[in-house]
Structure formats: C-alpha cells, structure tokens
Amino acid sequence: MASSLDEEPGPSSRPGSGRRGLVIVNTGEGKGKTTAALGILLRAWGRGMRVAMFQFVKSRTGRWGENRAAAKLGITMTPLGDGFTWKSKDIEHDRSLARQGWAVCADALLAGEHDVIVLDELTYCLKYGWLASEEVLDVLRRRPPTMHVVITGRDAPDWLIDFADLVTEMTVVKHPYQSGVRAQPGVEF
C-alpha cells in the first residue's frame, strides 16, 4: 500500500498551489553550505520536484560522494569546474570555465524544466569578478516564478544578500582541520 507521500502529486501538477520560487543563499566561513543545499535538493526530489545541481568549483572528472549518490538516485548533478582554488595557477582558464558554466546554468534557469536548481559555489565566481553581477541578477529575475534557486559559497556579495529571500551564514566554531586533521570521505567529499 502506497503512503500518502507517494500519492501526493508533484508541484507542477497542483494548479494554484501558491508556490513562490525563493532565492536561498548559504554563505559564511563555516562548513555546511553545500551540505544544506543538498538537503534541500534531496527533500525537493523526495516531493517529486524536478531538481538539478551545478557545481562551479568541483572538477568535471571528480567522483565525490554527492556525485555518486546523485547518479544512483537519477538526480542531475553537473560539475563545471576544474577544482580551482584561490591559489590557481591559471586564472584565465578558471575564468573561462566559470563563463562556460554560467552559460549552462543560465540556460537551465530560463528553460523552466526544474523546480529547484542549486548553484554550488557560485559566489566565488562573483567575488573574483569572473561573472558580471548584473548578468546573474538578470537571469535570476527572469527565471520561472515558482523556481527555487539555492546559491552557495563564501563571501556572498551584498547585492545577492539583499536580493535573496533566505540567507544563512555558516560560522566556524571548531573544525578538525584546525587540529591538523585532513578532509574526511563522507564528511567533506
């Protein structure tokens, strides 16, 4: 026997559901920005919503834990980067990847084929000036009115914080890296 959750129609089949697309920003120096975004993605997927995640920093060749899980669940998760960091040796290459990645994301945001889109670590592309703030804001404004967008990364710009409907700042209280413990599988990646 199916549960009532299994029988509940998806959001696109509920006319007049009153859903309003939110822009959600997870920022700050602490751990958990992407993890919180994945929680929203999984919750929405479980409700029958069409979801996708685009990762601006994660390497296209990486097989991180979240990418493996998404593949098993049939969730679209697209790494767009090359694993760049603030210590990158080829900034122009990173800028080019960010521009190419943004073109993919803008198309997805405007196509209206998803109910929730996560733009993981987009804030770094904004911080470094690789993407024009006006262009990103224009696409966010033109997305379908019921689409939720989750943006993650440190140093979210003021204009994005002002535009967003929900902003959470993660703070570090204690982290094992401070004691010399390296990133752990299943926790950081």
C-alpha positions in Angstrom: 0.0 0.0 0.0 1.4 3.4 -1.0 1.9 6.1 1.6 0.2 9.5 1.3 3.6 10.9 0.4 3.9 8.6 -2.5 0.4 9.5 -3.8 0.9 13.3 -3.5 1.1 15.0 -6.9 4.2 16.9 -7.8 4.3 20.7 -7.7 3.8 21.1 -11.4 0.5 19.1 -11.2 -1.0 21.3 -8.5 -2.6 24.3 -10.1 -2.8 27.3 -7.8 -0.5 25.7 -5.2 0.6 29.2 -4.3 4.3 28.2 -4.5 6.6 31.1 -4.9 10.2 30.5 -6.1 12.8 31.5 -3.5 16.4 32.5 -3.8 18.3 30.9 -0.9 21.9 31.8 -0.1 24.2 29.7 2.1 27.3 31.7 2.8 29.9 32.2 5.5 33.3 30.8 6.6 31.8 27.7 8.2 31.3 24.2 6.9 27.9 23.1 5.7 26.8 25.4 2.9 26.8 22.7 0.2 25.5 20.1 2.6 22.5 22.3 3.5 21.9 22.8 -0.3 22.0 19.1 -0.8 19.4 18.7 2.0 17.0 21.0 0.1 17.7 19.2 -3.2 17.0 15.8 -1.6 13.9 17.0 0.2 12.5 18.5 -3.1 13.4 15.4 -5.1 11.5 13.3 -2.5 8.5 15.5 -3.0 8.5 14.8 -6.8 10.1 18.1 -7.7 12.5 18.3 -10.7 15.9 19.2 -9.3 19.5 19.8 -10.6 22.8 20.9 -9.1 25.6 22.7 -10.9 29.0 22.8 -9.2 31.2 25.7 -10.2 34.4 24.6 -8.4 34.2 20.8 -8.4 36.3 19.2 -11.1 34.4 17.6 -14.0 36.4 14.5 -13.5 35.8 14.1 -9.8 33.7 11.4 -8.3 32.8 13.0 -5.0 30.3 11.3 -2.6 27.4 13.6 -3.6 28.0 13.0 -7.3 27.9 9.2 -6.7 24.7 9.4 -4.7 23.1 11.7 -7.3 23.9 9.3 -10.1 22.3 6.4 -8.1 19.2 8.5 -7.5 18.9 9.8 -11.0 19.5 13.4 -9.9 21.2 15.8 -12.3 24.5 17.0 -10.7 26.9 18.7 -13.1 30.4 19.6 -12.1 31.5 22.6 -14.2 34.9 23.5 -12.8 38.5 22.2 -12.7 38.9 22.2 -8.9 40.3 25.8 -8.9 41.2 27.5 -5.7 42.3 31.0 -4.7 45.9 29.6 -5.4 45.1 28.8 -9.0 48.0 28.8 -11.5 45.8 29.6 -14.4 43.2 32.2 -13.6 42.2 32.8 -17.2 41.3 29.1 -17.6 39.3 29.3 -14.4 37.5 32.4 -15.6 36.7 30.7 -18.9 35.3 27.6 -17.1 33.2 29.9 -14.9 31.8 31.7 -18.0 31.1 28.4 -19.8 29.5 27.0 -16.6 27.3 30.1 -16.2 26.0 29.8 -19.8 24.9 26.2 -18.9 23.3 27.4 -15.7 21.5 30.4 -17.3 20.0 28.1 -19.9 18.8 25.8 -17.2 17.4 28.6 -15.1 15.5 30.1 -18.0 14.3 26.8 -19.6 11.9 26.2 -16.7 12.5 22.4 -16.7 13.4 22.3 -13.0 11.7 23.2 -9.8 14.9 23.6 -7.8 18.4 24.5 -9.0 21.4 24.6 -6.8 24.3 26.8 -8.0 27.1 25.4 -5.8 30.0 27.8 -5.0 28.7 30.4 -7.5 29.8 33.1 -5.0 33.5 32.6 -5.8 32.8 33.4 -9.5 31.1 36.6 -8.3 33.8 37.5 -5.8 36.6 37.2 -8.4 34.7 39.1 -11.0 34.5 36.2 -13.4 30.8 36.7 -13.8 29.0 40.1 -14.1 26.7 40.7 -11.2 24.1 42.4 -13.5 24.0 39.3 -15.8 23.5 36.9 -12.9 20.8 39.1 -11.3 19.0 39.5 -14.7 18.8 35.7 -15.1 17.6 35.2 -11.5 14.9 37.8 -12.1 13.8 36.1 -15.4 13.6 32.6 -14.1 10.2 31.0 -13.8 8.3 32.5 -10.8 7.9 29.1 -9.0 11.6 28.0 -9.3 13.7 27.8 -6.2 17.4 28.7 -6.6 20.0 27.8 -3.9 23.3 29.6 -4.1 26.3 28.6 -2.0 29.8 29.8 -1.2 31.7 32.2 1.0 31.7 35.9 0.6 28.2 36.3 -0.9 28.1 39.9 -2.3 25.8 42.4 -0.6 23.6 42.7 -3.7 22.9 39.0 -3.6 22.1 39.0 0.1 19.7 41.9 -0.5 18.1 40.1 -3.4 17.7 36.7 -1.7 14.7 35.6 0.2 16.6 33.5 2.7 20.2 33.9 3.7 22.1 31.6 6.2 25.6 32.4 7.3 27.6 29.4 8.4 30.2 30.2 11.1 33.1 28.1 12.3 33.1 27.2 16.0 35.5 24.3 15.7 36.8 22.3 12.8 39.1 19.3 12.8 41.3 20.9 10.1 42.4 23.4 12.8 44.0 20.4 14.6 45.7 19.1 11.5 43.0 16.5 10.6 42.7 16.3 6.8 39.3 16.3 4.9 37.4 13.1 5.6 35.5 11.0 3.0 31.8 11.2 3.6 32.1 14.4 5.6 33.9 16.8 3.3 33.8 14.9 0.0 
